[in-house]
Amino acid sequence: MDRNTLVQEMERLDREIRSCTRCPLCEGAVSHLTGEGRPGSRLLLVAQAPGAQEDAAGRMFIGPSGTVFRKLLHHSGISWDEFYVTNLIKCRLPHNRRPKQLEIRTCSSYLDREIALCQPEILVPLGYYAARYLFVSLLERELSRAAYPSQLGTLIPAGQAKIFPLSHPALLLHQSSREEQLYKQYHLLSVLRSVCIWYEVCPITAYTRTGLIDPVWSDLYCRGDWASCVRYQMEEQHIFHPDRMMPDGTIDRSLP
């Protein structure tokens, strides 16, 4: 889809969201929040729902959690036009309560359409409910509260895309001791916003395209966390490494 068509389709969807009356949440909402940023970017971030200030102004992340969110992005060197950000639930939840399953089922079709139009390579759920929805819809498996912390900051293949769960920035409003942890989590966004600079000339890409290795190697490293790739690190230090070296540093002697 070309850029002009994408913008037109997103504007059409935004108008539909703003006029939505599918569930009772619309009755108490000042705004039906639509996404912001750059549709079609590699990164698509998904928060839970608008807060009081977001609802009043009709803008994403302008309240207390927004202040934290923007600090995390600034620290990571990420600008607002390098991603698209939206909500799982488009209207404010009363008293900022947890979303009900019926509300998620009713509203999530808008998120599904945003994803289908934007076709991001990496989906970044901010918080548990957004992560659980993407796990169910893309991986067809549940994500329990107990298992959720272990998934944070981990790149997970999900068909044509990847999921990279992050803590919601509001966490720091209640647990300031987690600041260093969140800065580390969010910093990886600066890596994930682009593919590795060596992607087109790397043997791993050639092996992937010819079917000699599992595409997951390229998904998780070349088009994912390339900064942790041993090949990349050695290339940057001008250290010799054989073509048969895998991104984790192991040697696959079955490769030509």
Beta strands, then each sheet from edge to edge (+ up, - down):
strand 1: 36-37
strand 2: 43-47
strand 3: 83-87
strand 4: 122-125
strand 5: 156-158
strand 6: 161-163
sheet 1: 1+ 3- 2- 4- 6- 5+
end
